[in-house]
């Protein structure tokens, strides 16, 4: 991308990243711990992702199931 004289657009970056990496748009991201983090995901891959925090460590099965229940109760509206 940097060797081209043409301006770089967001579509160029998206296409380049998609060709190199398998960047999926997850529906659910479980944030473990008290420090807010995107867990290494680029923000443009998380545009419709629901982020559910787990404050307690270690994360156990009960906490994981609570996250799934919280996600299941959310009303997801994607617009047009």
Backbone as a chain_set.jsonl record, in Angstrom:
{"seq": "XXXXXXXXXXXXXXXXXXXXXXXXXXXXXXXXXXXXXXXXXXXXXXXXXXXXXXXXXXXXXXXXXXXXXXXXXXXXXXXX", "coords": {"N": [[0.807, -1.197, 0.0], [1.934, 1.262, 0.719], [3.707, 1.795, -1.313], [2.362, 2.705, -3.478], [1.339, 5.537, -5.401], [-1.162, 6.468, -5.295], [-3.838, 7.714, -3.212], [-4.43, 6.184, -0.029], [-7.217, 4.342, 0.911], [-9.925, 3.54, 3.201], [-11.178, 1.271, 2.272], [-9.114, 0.096, 0.802], [-7.344, -0.608, 2.86], [-8.942, -2.388, 4.339], [-9.334, -4.439, 2.423], [-6.686, -5.261, 2.059], [-5.981, -6.184, 4.649], [-7.881, -8.23, 4.921], [-6.984, -9.994, 3.006], [-4.637, -10.912, 4.114], [-5.165, -11.775, 6.719], [-7.516, -13.635, 8.689], [-10.044, -11.986, 9.424], [-12.726, -11.85, 11.268], [-16.074, -10.797, 12.061], [-16.944, -10.908, 15.152], [-19.828, -11.875, 17.069], [-19.998, -11.775, 19.784], [-17.937, -10.637, 22.38], [-16.086, -11.515, 25.048], [-14.995, -9.826, 27.741], [-12.449, -10.189, 29.887], [-11.571, -9.51, 33.184], [-10.752, -6.369, 34.869], [-9.692, -4.354, 33.337], [-10.397, -2.427, 30.554], [-10.419, -3.706, 27.276], [-9.836, -4.489, 23.828], [-9.085, -6.958, 23.187], [-7.105, -7.486, 21.272], [-8.374, -7.309, 18.836], [-8.923, -5.442, 15.852], [-10.584, -2.271, 15.877], [-12.457, -1.841, 13.785], [-13.408, -4.331, 13.186], [-15.117, -4.882, 15.168], [-17.508, -3.579, 15.046], [-20.23, -4.292, 15.272], [-20.207, -5.912, 17.434], [-21.111, -7.317, 20.532], [-19.973, -6.469, 23.658], [-19.286, -8.121, 26.53], [-18.604, -7.894, 29.883], [-16.524, -9.761, 32.189], [-15.879, -9.551, 35.393], [-14.622, -10.876, 37.488], [-11.786, -12.835, 38.353], [-10.354, -16.059, 38.583], [-11.887, -16.691, 35.401], [-14.681, -18.65, 35.362], [-16.79, -21.532, 34.618], [-19.399, -20.852, 35.381], [-19.36, -18.02, 35.303], [-18.877, -17.69, 32.58], [-21.228, -18.809, 31.5], [-23.06, -16.956, 32.505], [-22.339, -14.724, 30.98], [-23.103, -15.602, 28.439], [-25.873, -15.795, 28.842], [-26.473, -13.088, 29.364], [-25.801, -11.979, 26.892], [-27.655, -13.287, 25.291], [-30.018, -12.087, 26.101], [-29.927, -9.549, 25.083], [-31.037, -6.984, 22.864], [-30.409, -6.824, 19.629], [-29.841, -4.477, 17.219], [-29.319, -3.811, 13.962], [-29.797, -1.906, 12.033], [-30.327, -0.294, 8.797]], "CA": [[0.0, 0.0, 0.0], [2.736, 2.476, 0.838], [4.498, 2.029, -2.524], [1.495, 3.307, -4.485], [1.212, 6.994, -5.325], [-2.578, 6.771, -5.08], [-4.19, 7.814, -1.792], [-4.895, 4.948, 0.604], [-8.574, 4.482, 1.449], [-10.294, 2.501, 4.172], [-11.452, 0.043, 1.511], [-7.812, -0.505, 0.492], [-6.826, -1.215, 4.091], [-9.79, -3.54, 4.633], [-9.024, -5.504, 1.462], [-5.332, -5.741, 2.342], [-6.023, -6.976, 5.879], [-8.674, -9.439, 4.674], [-6.184, -10.934, 2.219], [-3.55, -11.443, 4.936], [-5.651, -12.329, 7.979], [-8.922, -14.024, 8.744], [-10.667, -11.064, 10.363], [-14.164, -12.056, 11.333], [-16.802, -9.887, 12.934], [-17.602, -11.738, 16.168], [-21.065, -11.347, 17.64], [-19.808, -11.639, 21.23], [-16.571, -10.555, 22.889], [-16.097, -11.577, 26.509], [-13.875, -9.059, 28.28], [-12.101, -10.768, 31.18], [-10.781, -8.623, 34.022], [-11.265, -5.017, 35.085], [-9.087, -3.415, 32.395], [-11.059, -2.473, 29.247], [-9.529, -4.125, 26.197], [-10.475, -5.055, 22.644], [-8.529, -8.306, 23.058], [-6.299, -7.617, 20.067], [-9.157, -7.123, 17.614], [-8.997, -4.064, 15.361], [-11.92, -1.753, 16.175], [-13.412, -1.945, 12.673], [-13.985, -5.685, 13.182], [-16.013, -4.999, 16.32], [-18.542, -2.552, 14.902], [-21.531, -4.801, 15.723], [-19.928, -6.897, 18.477], [-21.547, -7.047, 21.9], [-18.883, -6.712, 24.601], [-19.83, -8.482, 27.839], [-17.474, -8.016, 30.803], [-16.43, -10.678, 33.327], [-15.006, -8.794, 36.295], [-13.887, -11.723, 38.428], [-10.775, -13.769, 37.86], [-10.349, -16.604, 37.228], [-13.185, -16.853, 34.746], [-15.089, -20.057, 35.459], [-17.926, -21.924, 33.776], [-20.569, -20.085, 35.797], [-19.205, -16.666, 34.758], [-19.037, -17.805, 31.134], [-22.653, -19.011, 31.231], [-23.717, -15.673, 32.759], [-22.075, -13.891, 29.801], [-23.957, -16.091, 27.359], [-27.243, -15.4, 29.164], [-26.571, -11.637, 29.165], [-25.787, -11.761, 25.446], [-28.91, -13.811, 24.761], [-31.106, -11.179, 26.467], [-29.755, -8.251, 24.428], [-31.769, -6.721, 21.627], [-29.405, -6.35, 18.676], [-30.44, -3.774, 16.085], [-28.244, -3.49, 13.023], [-30.18, -0.806, 11.151], [-30.485, -0.626, 7.374]], "C": [[0.851, 1.263, 0.0], [3.562, 2.76, -0.411], [3.673, 2.679, -3.627], [1.433, 4.815, -4.295], [-0.236, 7.417, -5.117], [-2.858, 6.89, -3.586], [-4.739, 6.482, -1.27], [-6.268, 5.212, 1.217], [-8.842, 3.38, 2.475], [-10.619, 1.192, 3.465], [-10.16, -0.67, 1.134], [-7.258, -1.243, 1.706], [-7.623, -2.47, 4.441], [-9.471, -4.708, 3.716], [-7.652, -6.103, 1.733], [-5.317, -6.629, 3.586], [-6.792, -8.276, 5.681], [-7.881, -10.462, 3.876], [-5.089, -11.587, 3.055], [-4.035, -12.191, 6.17], [-7.109, -12.733, 7.843], [-9.601, -13.168, 9.807], [-12.179, -11.211, 10.288], [-14.792, -10.989, 12.218], [-17.541, -10.729, 13.972], [-18.87, -11.07, 16.683], [-20.894, -11.047, 19.125], [-18.325, -11.604, 21.547], [-16.67, -10.536, 24.406], [-14.822, -10.92, 27.008], [-13.6, -9.56, 29.692], [-11.201, -9.806, 31.938], [-11.351, -7.215, 34.046], [-10.724, -4.001, 34.084], [-9.792, -3.524, 31.046], [-10.06, -2.781, 28.133], [-10.351, -4.649, 25.033], [-9.906, -6.424, 22.316], [-7.777, -8.524, 21.752], [-7.059, -7.458, 18.765], [-9.055, -5.672, 17.15], [-10.424, -3.541, 15.542], [-12.918, -1.894, 15.032], [-14.004, -3.34, 12.55], [-15.02, -5.86, 14.285], [-17.198, -4.046, 16.236], [-19.911, -3.012, 15.369], [-21.376, -5.834, 16.84], [-20.461, -6.424, 19.823], [-20.401, -7.42, 22.833], [-19.497, -6.923, 25.98], [-18.657, -8.678, 28.795], [-17.647, -9.13, 31.83], [-15.418, -10.03, 34.26], [-14.131, -9.692, 37.167], [-12.891, -12.623, 37.708], [-10.59, -14.849, 38.908], [-11.766, -16.735, 36.701], [-13.54, -18.341, 34.779], [-16.312, -20.323, 34.579], [-19.17, -21.11, 34.106], [-20.516, -18.671, 35.219], [-19.398, -16.664, 33.246], [-20.512, -17.963, 30.758], [-23.456, -17.74, 31.495], [-23.528, -14.726, 31.577], [-22.968, -14.307, 28.643], [-25.418, -15.714, 27.595], [-27.448, -13.905, 28.949], [-26.614, -11.301, 27.68], [-27.11, -12.185, 24.826], [-30.081, -12.867, 25.026], [-31.025, -9.837, 25.745], [-30.534, -8.172, 23.13], [-30.791, -6.083, 20.642], [-30.113, -5.757, 17.469], [-29.325, -3.307, 15.163], [-28.585, -2.332, 12.096], [-30.312, -1.264, 9.713], [-29.173, -0.654, 6.665]], "O": [[0.504, 2.237, -0.667], [4.073, 3.87, -0.558], [4.234, 3.157, -4.613], [1.469, 5.311, -3.169], [-0.513, 8.574, -4.804], [-2.193, 6.242, -2.778], [-5.424, 5.755, -1.988], [-6.456, 6.184, 1.95], [-8.08, 2.42, 2.593], [-10.36, 0.116, 4.005], [-10.105, -1.9, 1.143], [-6.765, -2.365, 1.591], [-7.044, -3.496, 4.797], [-9.351, -5.843, 4.175], [-7.475, -7.318, 1.646], [-4.711, -7.7, 3.58], [-6.4, -9.314, 6.214], [-8.077, -11.666, 4.044], [-4.653, -12.696, 2.743], [-3.388, -13.138, 6.618], [-7.834, -12.228, 6.985], [-9.719, -13.583, 10.96], [-12.817, -10.743, 9.345], [-14.112, -10.358, 13.027], [-18.641, -11.212, 13.706], [-18.965, -9.843, 16.724], [-21.565, -10.168, 19.666], [-17.551, -12.425, 21.056], [-17.277, -9.632, 24.98], [-13.716, -11.388, 26.737], [-14.422, -9.378, 30.59], [-10.192, -9.34, 31.408], [-12.308, -6.905, 33.337], [-11.251, -2.892, 33.993], [-9.792, -4.597, 30.444], [-8.987, -2.181, 28.065], [-11.438, -5.192, 25.228], [-10.218, -6.989, 21.268], [-7.807, -9.618, 21.189], [-6.454, -7.47, 17.693], [-9.097, -4.761, 17.976], [-11.379, -4.3, 15.376], [-14.113, -2.052, 15.282], [-15.015, -3.515, 11.87], [-15.72, -6.872, 14.331], [-17.822, -3.74, 17.252], [-20.698, -2.184, 15.828], [-22.325, -6.554, 17.152], [-20.28, -5.267, 20.202], [-19.915, -8.551, 22.806], [-20.141, -6.031, 26.531], [-17.802, -9.531, 28.554], [-18.757, -9.411, 32.282], [-14.229, -9.97, 33.946], [-13.023, -9.308, 37.54], [-13.138, -13.1, 36.601], [-10.676, -14.525, 40.092], [-12.72, -16.872, 37.466], [-12.789, -19.18, 34.282], [-16.796, -19.429, 33.885], [-19.914, -20.721, 33.206], [-21.518, -18.178, 34.701], [-20.009, -15.749, 32.694], [-20.99, -17.331, 29.816], [-24.427, -17.468, 30.789], [-24.454, -14.003, 31.209], [-23.525, -13.459, 27.946], [-26.125, -15.352, 26.654], [-28.476, -13.491, 28.414], [-27.38, -10.433, 27.259], [-27.626, -11.512, 23.934], [-31.039, -12.847, 24.254], [-31.978, -9.061, 25.796], [-30.671, -9.154, 22.4], [-30.395, -4.93, 20.812], [-30.882, -6.434, 16.786], [-28.486, -2.496, 15.554], [-27.689, -1.824, 11.421], [-30.399, -2.459, 9.434], [-29.126, -0.916, 5.464]]}, "num_chains": 1, "name": "protein.A"}
